[in-house]
Amino acid sequence: MKRITLVLILVSVISLGRVVAQHDTEATRLLKEQNNEFVPEIFKFDKNVWFAVGYDVSNIAMIEGETGIIIVDAGMSPVRMETLRLKFREITDKPITGIIITHGHGDHYGGIQAFLNEGSNPQVWGRKTTQDENGGFSIEANVAKEAGLTYGNVRGARQAGVILPDSIHINNGVAARPNKQETMFTRGKETAAFTITHFFTEERKLIEIDGVKFELVAATGETYDNMYVYMPEEKILFCGDSYYKSFPNLYTIRGSQYRDVQSWYESIDKMLSEEVDYLLPGHTRPVVGNENVKETLSNYRDAIKFVFDKTIEGMNKGLTPDQLVESVKLPENLASKPYLVEYYGRVDWAVRAIFEGYLGWFDGNPVNLNKLAPKPEAERMAKMAGGKDKLRAIAIEAFETGDFQWSAQLCDYLLALNNNDNEIINLKADALMEIAKTMVTATGRNYMNSYAIQLCKGFGK
Ligand SMILES: [Zn+2]
């Protein structure tokens, strides 16, 4: 295979706005198909519930009460939410009396100002976990903030593909590619005034807003402050990010505190105890029909539990994370479900996260207690290969024979020896971009492509 340097690809992508026509891989085809999940549509369920999909990176609901409306989740972008608010206003002009946020991730509350700006002073509900002294709404961000950790933002931007040109950015797995013209990433500044007015701290609480009954239920999953919102009369359940059409993001590669995988499948078990005709997720399209919801949630729960149980079982046998990812695979009857395709989360990343969550970084192999630093290891690898030039030739040959991962790994040795080696920098970037094409997991794919571009540009130096 002939290698085209990344620089040339970038020139064609950025200057000409297109790339040379290439045959789509199966992963690319699947990921493009997932874009159907984000086509804008406002569904109406029962007599008083509207559910907007595709208006922002997450889904938003409007419920009509006796004299006002209640919003469930408020999107990420105030600009996009203003567009949706005006759509909702074509349906009713009743004032907003309540806003319920399913969990403290910015893509579910960042757009709230568009609704608050109406000035009707709604009750704003969020879950405050009591499990941690840092507990509170948006606990994940609070923990990072308290530690002074900001690098998650850099990784998050890579995973979201913020710098990627249209031609190589398909979507974010469970969300459409953001439109940068709509100031998707300005939410921090514009939502500074937002506060939760009503904290939910119990296991389960029945609230009534404007004559509409909601059961708020503690349901730790993607975050420790996740809840689901159940409407018993309408048999509608808003699950936040505990379910969406993808294998769940049990570990996020942008990095976060450990996601409690065991609680996640237990939360889905709780949902299965409700009578649900409409499952309305935080991302992707609704799941409709009592039997359909039951089957979907059961399989989703089983998949998470399978990965958790098999990982713990392997850990008890002394397997390392590298060994575990080889053995823990979803059984075919689960892996074949369209909602368990790894568009967003990935089984092997979850396995590593569970290991780390319970046993920490040490994999159990004492060789790794005194690992060689990158440079001394690279020196030995070069010597073993017959010299630095030979190692370089092997890295290039690996690329040209399509062994991109090995090529990228060899590039790391060469860069440990000389991190200003432009030919190797380009080779690594090209290898990452080739690997990205074979990944159905949008987060990893976006990260690889973003990193490759940044690597060629010297990471902004
Ligand atoms: Zn979300």
Residues whose N, C-alpha, C, O or C-beta is under 5 A from the ligand:
A	BS01	ZN	S58 D107 D241 G282
